[in-house]
Amino acid sequence: MPCAAITGWGAALPDQVLTNADLEARLDTSDRWIVERTGIRERRVGGTTTGLAVQATRQALSRAGMDPAVVDLLIVSTNTPDQPVPATASLVQGELGLAGGAMDVNSGCSGFVYALVLANGAIATGLERVVVTASDTVSRIVDPEDRSTAVLFGDAAGSVVLEAVPGEPMLLGWDLGADGGAASLLYQPRGGYVYMDGREVFRRAVRATAASAQAALERAKVDVSEVALFIPHQANLRIIEAVCQRLGLPMERSMLIVERTGNTSSASIPVALAEAVEEGRLSEGDLVLMSGFGAGMTWGSAVLRWGRRPA
């Protein structure tokens, strides 16, 4: 049975930087208040979900040395499509001239992990080249006067290329779940702004992310001490710290970008992954743990072995 390997990666961030000082000027908040509660100092805002997805996907394809015409499937994770129909994946496919199928996944901030598991399964059943892109522009659906949400979110896209290769599996274990009964804790009504019960979401995020990560590790038959890099959803530094404490994972083995990007929803894990690769934090054979939690309420974790790029 063919196995998947990540052979390309990319990330796209808008040019506009929104700092805590900018928010201080128009909201009843302060840099100190934001940093103490979230760890965020600035975020990138602007662009469109499709436009950022195109940039990140193009970069990933270039790093993989892949012709868009040979792609079998594009999966786009997004909670903020530019329009309801057609799928954002179709718009990205058309812009880049990709072959194959195109579909969207909407699974909150866990969406990239969901899409990655789907892509791995598609390769296991015969596809050879699958692109997974996560793109979200949450800043445009938050109330700019609501300090509980306006300080949190930024915009971004991240992308990876998966190819079928011989050898051992890349994806060693995963855990996906949802609690639809808690959907009212984080949602956007049609035509309205995002609502979030921050205190309860924080509590559930810590508990569910840690439990999901542990479940994925157990299914992969991997101990947390073997994990070279933990790439969590970049929602809130305090959540990441609490999850690491529950897992017994040193913070220095976590990839952190939330200070500079804010919460970029489903894009945060692939953007952090791309940065980790570019910074040389991953080597051939390293074990990587990814975990996310978001609207739905969904959660998803995956343990993968990095490397084995095809010749």
C-alpha positions as YAML, in Angstrom:
chain: A
units: angstrom
residues:
- id: 1
  name: MET
  ca: [0.00, 0.00, 0.00]
- id: 2
  name: PRO
  ca: [1.45, 3.42, -0.92]
- id: 3
  name: CYS
  ca: [2.28, 5.84, 1.87]
- id: 4
  name: ALA
  ca: [2.18, 9.63, 1.94]
- id: 5
  name: ALA
  ca: [5.11, 12.01, 2.44]
- id: 6
  name: ILE
  ca: [5.02, 15.79, 2.70]
- id: 7
  name: THR
  ca: [7.20, 17.05, -0.13]
- id: 8
  name: GLY
  ca: [6.24, 20.72, -0.23]
- id: 9
  name: TRP
  ca: [5.03, 23.41, 2.14]
- id: 10
  name: GLY
  ca: [4.06, 27.05, 1.96]
- id: 11
  name: ALA
  ca: [2.56, 29.91, 3.95]
- id: 12
  name: ALA
  ca: [0.98, 33.27, 3.16]
- id: 13
  name: LEU
  ca: [0.40, 36.20, 5.50]
- id: 14
  name: PRO
  ca: [-1.13, 39.58, 4.63]
- id: 15
  name: ASP
  ca: [1.19, 42.59, 4.58]
- id: 16
  name: GLN
  ca: [-0.79, 44.68, 7.07]
- id: 17
  name: VAL
  ca: [0.35, 44.33, 10.68]
- id: 18
  name: LEU
  ca: [-2.17, 45.09, 13.44]
- id: 19
  name: THR
  ca: [-0.35, 45.63, 16.73]
- id: 20
  name: ASN
  ca: [-1.65, 45.74, 20.27]
- id: 21
  name: ALA
  ca: [-0.87, 49.47, 20.25]
- id: 22
  name: ASP
  ca: [-3.23, 49.87, 17.29]
- id: 23
  name: LEU
  ca: [-5.97, 48.13, 19.27]
- id: 24
  name: GLU
  ca: [-5.27, 50.23, 22.36]
- id: 25
  name: ALA
  ca: [-6.10, 53.33, 20.31]
- id: 26
  name: ARG
  ca: [-9.69, 52.22, 19.65]
- id: 27
  name: LEU
  ca: [-10.62, 49.66, 22.31]
- id: 28
  name: ASP
  ca: [-10.81, 49.54, 26.09]
- id: 29
  name: THR
  ca: [-7.74, 47.31, 26.26]
- id: 30
  name: SER
  ca: [-3.97, 47.44, 26.63]
- id: 31
  name: ASP
  ca: [-0.90, 45.68, 25.36]
- id: 32
  name: ARG
  ca: [-0.31, 44.29, 28.84]
- id: 33
  name: TRP
  ca: [-3.87, 42.93, 29.15]
- id: 34
  name: ILE
  ca: [-3.68, 41.23, 25.74]
- id: 35
  name: VAL
  ca: [-0.21, 39.73, 26.26]
- id: 36
  name: GLU
  ca: [-0.97, 38.44, 29.75]
- id: 37
  name: ARG
  ca: [-4.12, 36.65, 28.63]
- id: 38
  name: THR
  ca: [-3.19, 35.50, 25.13]
- id: 39
  name: GLY
  ca: [0.53, 35.93, 24.44]
- id: 40
  name: ILE
  ca: [-0.35, 37.86, 21.27]
- id: 41
  name: ARG
  ca: [1.56, 41.05, 20.41]
- id: 42
  name: GLU
  ca: [0.54, 41.51, 16.77]
- id: 43
  name: ARG
  ca: [-1.39, 39.85, 13.99]
- id: 44
  name: ARG
  ca: [-1.58, 40.10, 10.18]
- id: 45
  name: VAL
  ca: [-4.88, 41.18, 8.64]
- id: 46
  name: GLY
  ca: [-6.20, 41.62, 5.13]
- id: 47
  name: GLY
  ca: [-6.48, 39.77, 1.86]
- id: 48
  name: THR
  ca: [-9.07, 37.20, 0.88]
- id: 49
  name: THR
  ca: [-9.38, 33.56, 1.81]
- id: 50
  name: THR
  ca: [-8.97, 32.53, -1.82]
- id: 51
  name: GLY
  ca: [-6.09, 34.88, -2.50]
- id: 52
  name: LEU
  ca: [-4.09, 33.75, 0.54]
- id: 53
  name: ALA
  ca: [-4.83, 30.10, -0.29]
- id: 54
  name: VAL
  ca: [-3.53, 30.61, -3.84]
- id: 55
  name: GLN
  ca: [-0.28, 32.14, -2.53]
- id: 56
  name: ALA
  ca: [0.38, 29.38, -0.01]
- id: 57
  name: THR
  ca: [-0.54, 26.59, -2.45]
- id: 58
  name: ARG
  ca: [1.64, 28.01, -5.19]
- id: 59
  name: GLN
  ca: [4.57, 28.16, -2.76]
- id: 60
  name: ALA
  ca: [4.02, 24.56, -1.62]
- id: 61
  name: LEU
  ca: [3.84, 23.30, -5.20]
- id: 62
  name: SER
  ca: [7.04, 25.17, -6.05]
- id: 63
  name: ARG
  ca: [8.90, 23.64, -3.09]
- id: 64
  name: ALA
  ca: [7.69, 20.19, -4.14]
- id: 65
  name: GLY
  ca: [8.76, 20.86, -7.73]
- id: 66
  name: MET
  ca: [5.30, 19.79, -8.81]
- id: 67
  name: ASP
  ca: [3.43, 20.73, -11.97]
- id: 68
  name: PRO
  ca: [-0.13, 21.80, -11.03]
- id: 69
  name: ALA
  ca: [-1.42, 19.69, -13.91]
- id: 70
  name: VAL
  ca: [-0.52, 16.43, -12.13]
- id: 71
  name: VAL
  ca: [-2.35, 17.11, -8.84]
- id: 72
  name: ASP
  ca: [-5.05, 14.51, -8.14]
- id: 73
  name: LEU
  ca: [-6.95, 16.31, -5.38]
- id: 74
  name: LEU
  ca: [-7.01, 19.65, -3.59]
- id: 75
  name: ILE
  ca: [-8.55, 19.87, -0.11]
- id: 76
  name: VAL
  ca: [-9.03, 23.34, 1.33]
- id: 77
  name: SER
  ca: [-9.83, 23.80, 5.00]
- id: 78
  name: THR
  ca: [-11.63, 27.07, 5.67]
- id: 79
  name: ASN
  ca: [-14.22, 28.50, 8.03]
- id: 80
  name: THR
  ca: [-14.34, 31.83, 6.20]
- id: 81
  name: PRO
  ca: [-15.01, 31.25, 2.49]
- id: 82
  name: ASP
  ca: [-15.22, 34.39, 0.38]
- id: 83
  name: GLN
  ca: [-18.58, 33.17, -0.93]
- id: 84
  name: PRO
  ca: [-20.91, 30.25, -0.07]
- id: 85
  name: VAL
  ca: [-20.78, 28.63, -3.53]
- id: 86
  name: PRO
  ca: [-18.66, 27.35, -5.16]
- id: 87
  name: ALA
  ca: [-16.15, 25.80, -2.78]
- id: 88
  name: THR
  ca: [-13.00, 27.81, -2.13]
- id: 89
  name: ALA
  ca: [-11.04, 24.80, -3.41]
- id: 90
  name: SER
  ca: [-12.65, 25.20, -6.83]
- id: 91
  name: LEU
  ca: [-11.59, 28.86, -6.99]
- id: 92
  name: VAL
  ca: [-8.03, 27.99, -5.97]
- id: 93
  name: GLN
  ca: [-7.94, 25.13, -8.45]
- id: 94
  name: GLY
  ca: [-9.06, 27.41, -11.27]
- id: 95
  name: GLU
  ca: [-6.55, 30.13, -10.38]
- id: 96
  name: LEU
  ca: [-3.60, 27.75, -10.30]
- id: 97
  name: GLY
  ca: [-4.64, 25.41, -13.10]
- id: 98
  name: LEU
  ca: [-4.69, 22.32, -10.91]
- id: 99
  name: ALA
  ca: [-5.97, 19.02, -12.23]
- id: 100
  name: GLY
  ca: [-8.06, 16.52, -10.27]
- id: 101
  name: GLY
  ca: [-10.80, 17.07, -7.73]
- id: 102
  name: ALA
  ca: [-11.37, 19.96, -5.36]
- id: 103
  name: MET
  ca: [-13.27, 20.09, -2.08]
- id: 104
  name: ASP
  ca: [-13.61, 22.17, 1.10]
- id: 105
  name: VAL
  ca: [-13.54, 21.07, 4.73]
- id: 106
  name: ASN
  ca: [-15.11, 23.18, 7.49]
- id: 107
  name: SER
  ca: [-14.06, 21.77, 10.85]
- id: 108
  name: GLY
  ca: [-13.17, 24.87, 12.81]
- id: 109
  name: CYS
  ca: [-9.58, 25.41, 13.87]
- id: 110
  name: SER
  ca: [-9.03, 21.63, 13.70]
- id: 111
  name: GLY
  ca: [-9.69, 21.69, 9.97]
- id: 112
  name: PHE
  ca: [-6.12, 21.24, 8.80]
- id: 113
  name: VAL
  ca: [-5.69, 18.05, 10.82]
- id: 114
  name: TYR
  ca: [-9.03, 16.73, 9.50]
- id: 115
  name: ALA
  ca: [-7.94, 17.51, 5.93]
- id: 116
  name: LEU
  ca: [-4.52, 15.93, 6.45]
- id: 117
  name: VAL
  ca: [-6.10, 12.68, 7.63]
- id: 118
  name: LEU
  ca: [-8.43, 12.72, 4.61]
- id: 119
  name: ALA
  ca: [-5.50, 13.34, 2.26]
- id: 120
  name: ASN
  ca: [-3.51, 10.50, 3.79]
- id: 121
  name: GLY
  ca: [-6.47, 8.19, 3.27]
- id: 122
  name: ALA
  ca: [-6.86, 9.32, -0.35]
- id: 123
  name: ILE
  ca: [-3.24, 8.39, -1.06]
- id: 124
  name: ALA
  ca: [-3.63, 5.06, 0.73]
- id: 125
  name: THR
  ca: [-6.49, 4.23, -1.66]
- id: 126
  name: GLY
  ca: [-4.65, 5.08, -4.86]
- id: 127
  name: LEU
  ca: [-4.19, 8.81, -5.44]
- id: 128
  name: GLU
  ca: [-0.60, 9.92, -5.98]
- id: 129
  name: ARG
  ca: [-0.55, 13.67, -5.30]
- id: 130
  name: VAL
  ca: [-2.83, 15.54, -2.91]
- id: 131
  name: VAL
  ca: [-2.56, 19.17, -1.80]
- id: 132
  name: VAL
  ca: [-3.94, 20.28, 1.57]
- id: 133
  name: THR
  ca: [-4.38, 24.01, 2.11]
- id: 134
  name: ALA
  ca: [-5.89, 25.83, 5.09]
- id: 135
  name: SER
  ca: [-6.90, 29.45, 4.67]
- id: 136
  name: ASP
  ca: [-8.89, 31.73, 6.96]
- id: 137
  name: THR
  ca: [-9.61, 35.47, 7.19]
- id: 138
  name: VAL
  ca: [-11.34, 35.62, 10.55]
- id: 139
  name: SER
  ca: [-10.48, 39.28, 11.13]
- id: 140
  name: ARG
  ca: [-13.26, 40.28, 8.75]
- id: 141
  name: ILE
  ca: [-15.98, 38.46, 10.69]
- id: 142
  name: VAL
  ca: [-15.15, 39.70, 14.20]
- id: 143
  name: ASP
  ca: [-16.78, 42.74, 15.74]
- id: 144
  name: PRO
  ca: [-14.06, 45.42, 15.67]
- id: 145
  name: GLU
  ca: [-15.52, 46.89, 18.88]
- id: 146
  name: ASP
  ca: [-15.54, 43.61, 20.82]
- id: 147
  name: ARG
  ca: [-12.28, 43.39, 22.74]
- id: 148
  name: SER
  ca: [-12.87, 39.74, 23.60]
- id: 149
  name: THR
  ca: [-12.54, 38.67, 19.95]
- id: 150
  name: ALA
  ca: [-11.01, 41.58, 18.03]
- id: 151
  name: VAL
  ca: [-7.66, 41.14, 19.80]
- id: 152
  name: LEU
  ca: [-7.39, 37.44, 18.99]
- id: 153
  name: PHE
  ca: [-7.67, 36.82, 15.29]
- id: 154
  name: GLY
  ca: [-5.45, 37.28, 12.26]
- id: 155
  name: ASP
  ca: [-5.50, 36.08, 8.68]
- id: 156
  name: ALA
  ca: [-3.25, 33.54, 6.95]
- id: 157
  name: ALA
  ca: [-2.98, 30.44, 4.78]
- id: 158
  name: GLY
  ca: [-0.74, 27.39, 4.93]
- id: 159
  name: SER
  ca: [-0.34, 24.52, 2.51]
- id: 160
  name: VAL
  ca: [1.37, 21.13, 2.16]
- id: 161
  name: VAL
  ca: [1.85, 18.76, -0.77]
- id: 162
  name: LEU
  ca: [1.52, 15.03, -0.11]
- id: 163
  name: GLU
  ca: [2.93, 12.45, -2.51]
- id: 164
  name: ALA
  ca: [2.68, 8.67, -2.60]
- id: 165
  name: VAL
  ca: [6.02, 7.05, -1.80]
- id: 166
  name: PRO
  ca: [7.20, 3.55, -0.89]
- id: 167
  name: GLY
  ca: [8.22, 2.87, 2.67]
- id: 168
  name: GLU
  ca: [6.78, 3.17, 6.14]
- id: 169
  name: PRO
  ca: [3.68, 5.31, 6.81]
- id: 170
  name: MET
  ca: [4.11, 9.04, 7.47]
- id: 171
  name: LEU
  ca: [0.93, 9.31, 9.54]
- id: 172
  name: LEU
  ca: [1.40, 7.01, 12.52]
- id: 173
  name: GLY
  ca: [-1.70, 7.83, 14.54]
- id: 174
  name: TRP
  ca: [-4.50, 10.34, 14.74]
- id: 175
  name: ASP
  ca: [-7.58, 11.30, 16.70]
- id: 176
  name: LEU
  ca: [-10.58, 13.24, 15.39]
- id: 177
  name: GLY
  ca: [-13.66, 14.20, 17.36]
- id: 178
  name: ALA
  ca: [-16.46, 16.68, 17.88]
- id: 179
  name: ASP
  ca: [-19.07, 17.72, 20.42]
- id: 180
  name: GLY
  ca: [-21.91, 19.28, 18.48]
- id: 181
  name: GLY
  ca: [-23.77, 19.91, 21.71]
- id: 182
  name: ALA
  ca: [-21.24, 22.64, 22.49]
- id: 183
  name: ALA
  ca: [-21.50, 24.36, 19.10]
- id: 184
  name: SER
  ca: [-23.14, 27.43, 20.66]
- id: 185
  name: LEU
  ca: [-19.92, 28.29, 22.51]
- id: 186
  name: LEU
  ca: [-18.23, 29.54, 19.33]
- id: 187
  name: TYR
  ca: [-20.17, 30.40, 16.20]
- id: 188
  name: GLN
  ca: [-21.00, 33.03, 13.62]
- id: 189
  name: PRO
  ca: [-24.68, 33.64, 12.85]
- id: 190
  name: ARG
  ca: [-25.47, 34.33, 9.22]
- id: 191
  name: GLY
  ca: [-24.68, 37.94, 8.50]
- id: 192
  name: GLY
  ca: [-23.32, 38.57, 11.99]
- id: 193
  name: TYR
  ca: [-20.08, 38.59, 13.92]
- id: 194
  name: VAL
  ca: [-18.30, 35.74, 15.65]
- id: 195
  name: TYR
  ca: [-19.55, 34.99, 19.16]
- id: 196
  name: MET
  ca: [-17.32, 33.18, 21.65]
- id: 197
  name: ASP
  ca: [-17.73, 32.20, 25.27]
- id: 198
  name: GLY
  ca: [-14.05, 32.72, 25.93]
- id: 199
  name: ARG
  ca: [-13.83, 31.27, 29.42]
- id: 200
  name: GLU
  ca: [-15.63, 28.04, 28.54]
- id: 201
  name: VAL
  ca: [-13.84, 27.64, 25.21]
- id: 202
  name: PHE
  ca: [-10.51, 28.01, 27.01]
- id: 203
  name: ARG
  ca: [-11.44, 25.33, 29.52]
- id: 204
  name: ARG
  ca: [-12.65, 22.89, 26.89]
- id: 205
  name: ALA
  ca: [-9.73, 23.62, 24.56]
- id: 206
  name: VAL
  ca: [-7.15, 22.65, 27.18]
- id: 207
  name: ARG
  ca: [-8.97, 19.48, 28.18]
- id: 208
  name: ALA
  ca: [-9.90, 18.29, 24.66]
- id: 209
  name: THR
  ca: [-6.56, 19.16, 23.03]
- id: 210
  name: ALA
  ca: [-4.54, 17.32, 25.67]
- id: 211
  name: ALA
  ca: [-6.84, 14.28, 25.56]
- id: 212
  name: SER
  ca: [-6.82, 14.19, 21.75]
- id: 213
  name: ALA
  ca: [-3.04, 14.52, 21.58]
- id: 214
  name: GLN
  ca: [-2.64, 11.70, 24.10]
- id: 215
  name: ALA
  ca: [-5.05, 9.50, 22.11]
- id: 216
  name: ALA
  ca: [-3.09, 10.09, 18.90]
- id: 217
  name: LEU
  ca: [0.19, 9.26, 20.67]
- id: 218
  name: GLU
  ca: [-1.26, 6.04, 22.04]
- id: 219
  name: ARG
  ca: [-2.56, 4.96, 18.63]
- id: 220
  name: ALA
  ca: [0.85, 5.72, 17.14]
- id: 221
  name: LYS
  ca: [2.49, 3.72, 19.96]
- id: 222
  name: VAL
  ca: [4.68, 6.74, 20.68]
- id: 223
  name: ASP
  ca: [5.61, 8.23, 24.04]
- id: 224
  name: VAL
  ca: [5.50, 11.99, 24.39]
- id: 225
  name: SER
  ca: [9.22, 11.96, 25.22]
- id: 226
  name: GLU
  ca: [9.88, 10.82, 21.63]
- id: 227
  name: VAL
  ca: [8.15, 13.83, 20.07]
- id: 228
  name: ALA
  ca: [10.71, 16.15, 18.48]
- id: 229
  name: LEU
  ca: [8.26, 18.99, 17.81]
- id: 230
  name: PHE
  ca: [4.75, 19.81, 18.97]
- id: 231
  name: ILE
  ca: [2.80, 22.04, 16.57]
- id: 232
  name: PRO
  ca: [-0.41, 23.13, 18.32]
- id: 233
  name: HIS
  ca: [-3.17, 25.33, 17.00]
- id: 234
  name: GLN
  ca: [-1.95, 28.87, 17.71]
- id: 235
  name: ALA
  ca: [-5.02, 30.16, 19.50]
- id: 236
  name: ASN
  ca: [-3.65, 31.36, 22.79]
- id: 237
  name: LEU
  ca: [-0.25, 30.94, 24.44]
- id: 238
  name: ARG
  ca: [-1.91, 30.17, 27.78]
- id: 239
  name: ILE
  ca: [-3.82, 27.25, 26.23]
- id: 240
  name: ILE
  ca: [-0.61, 25.89, 24.69]
- id: 241
  name: GLU
  ca: [1.21, 26.16, 28.03]
- id: 242
  name: ALA
  ca: [-1.60, 24.34, 29.85]
- id: 243
  name: VAL
  ca: [-1.72, 21.56, 27.22]
- id: 244
  name: CYS
  ca: [2.05, 21.06, 27.36]
- id: 245
  name: GLN
  ca: [1.87, 20.84, 31.13]
- id: 246
  name: ARG
  ca: [-0.83, 18.15, 30.96]
- id: 247
  name: LEU
  ca: [1.16, 16.19, 28.37]
- id: 248
  name: GLY
  ca: [4.47, 16.53, 30.21]
- id: 249
  name: LEU
  ca: [5.98, 18.16, 27.13]
- id: 250
  name: PRO
  ca: [8.62, 20.91, 27.56]
- id: 251
  name: MET
  ca: [7.58, 24.23, 25.99]
- id: 252
  name: GLU
  ca: [10.89, 24.43, 24.12]
- id: 253
  name: ARG
  ca: [9.71, 21.52, 21.98]
- id: 254
  name: SER
  ca: [6.64, 23.51, 20.86]
- id: 255
  name: MET
  ca: [6.52, 25.58, 17.70]
- id: 256
  name: LEU
  ca: [5.14, 29.00, 18.66]
- id: 257
  name: ILE
  ca: [4.10, 31.76, 16.26]
- id: 258
  name: VAL
  ca: [0.99, 33.08, 18.02]
- id: 259
  name: GLU
  ca: [2.86, 36.14, 19.33]
- id: 260
  name: ARG
  ca: [3.29, 37.39, 15.73]
- id: 261
  name: THR
  ca: [0.22, 36.01, 13.98]
- id: 262
  name: GLY
  ca: [-2.60, 35.80, 16.49]
- id: 263
  name: ASN
  ca: [-5.19, 33.07, 16.01]
- id: 264
  name: THR
  ca: [-5.36, 32.28, 12.28]
- id: 265
  name: SER
  ca: [-7.90, 29.48, 12.76]
- id: 266
  name: SER
  ca: [-7.27, 26.37, 10.64]
- id: 267
  name: ALA
  ca: [-4.27, 28.01, 8.93]
- id: 268
  name: SER
  ca: [-2.24, 28.22, 12.13]
- id: 269
  name: ILE
  ca: [-0.84, 24.66, 12.17]
- id: 270
  name: PRO
  ca: [0.39, 24.57, 8.55]
- id: 271
  name: VAL
  ca: [1.82, 28.10, 8.83]
- id: 272
  name: ALA
  ca: [3.71, 27.05, 11.97]
- id: 273
  name: LEU
  ca: [4.85, 23.85, 10.21]
- id: 274
  name: ALA
  ca: [6.20, 25.82, 7.25]
- id: 275
  name: GLU
  ca: [8.10, 28.14, 9.58]
- id: 276
  name: ALA
  ca: [9.50, 25.19, 11.52]
- id: 277
  name: VAL
  ca: [10.85, 23.61, 8.34]
- id: 278
  name: GLU
  ca: [12.37, 26.87, 7.13]
- id: 279
  name: GLU
  ca: [14.01, 27.43, 10.54]
- id: 280
  name: GLY
  ca: [15.58, 23.97, 10.45]
- id: 281
  name: ARG
  ca: [13.65, 22.66, 13.43]
- id: 282
  name: LEU
  ca: [12.74, 19.38, 11.69]
- id: 283
  name: SER
  ca: [15.12, 16.65, 10.57]
- id: 284
  name: GLU
  ca: [14.63, 13.40, 8.68]
- id: 285
  name: GLY
  ca: [12.78, 10.90, 10.84]
- id: 286
  name: ASP
  ca: [11.63, 13.36, 13.51]
- id: 287
  name: LEU
  ca: [8.28, 12.67, 15.16]
- id: 288
  name: VAL
  ca: [5.83, 15.57, 14.96]
- id: 289
  name: LEU
  ca: [2.65, 15.99, 16.99]
- id: 290
  name: MET
  ca: [-0.08, 18.33, 15.71]
- id: 291
  name: SER
  ca: [-3.19, 19.22, 17.71]
- id: 292
  name: GLY
  ca: [-6.09, 21.61, 17.17]
- id: 293
  name: PHE
  ca: [-9.41, 22.55, 18.74]
- id: 294
  name: GLY
  ca: [-12.11, 24.85, 17.45]
- id: 295
  name: ALA
  ca: [-15.68, 25.67, 16.52]
- id: 296
  name: GLY
  ca: [-17.96, 22.72, 16.27]
- id: 297
  name: MET
  ca: [-16.67, 22.00, 18.88]
- id: 298
  name: THR
  ca: [-14.07, 19.91, 17.08]
- id: 299
  name: TRP
  ca: [-10.66, 18.56, 17.95]
- id: 300
  name: GLY
  ca: [-8.01, 16.74, 15.98]
- id: 301
  name: SER
  ca: [-4.48, 15.46, 16.54]
- id: 302
  name: ALA
  ca: [-1.97, 13.65, 14.36]
- id: 303
  name: VAL
  ca: [1.43, 12.05, 14.90]
- id: 304
  name: LEU
  ca: [3.63, 11.88, 11.83]
- id: 305
  name: ARG
  ca: [7.18, 10.99, 10.93]
- id: 306
  name: TRP
  ca: [8.87, 13.78, 9.02]
- id: 307
  name: GLY
  ca: [10.90, 13.20, 5.87]
- id: 308
  name: ARG
  ca: [11.38, 10.49, 3.24]
- id: 309
  name: ARG
  ca: [11.10, 12.89, 0.32]
- id: 310
  name: PRO
  ca: [10.93, 11.01, -2.98]
- id: 311
  name: ALA
  ca: [13.95, 11.28, -5.27]
...
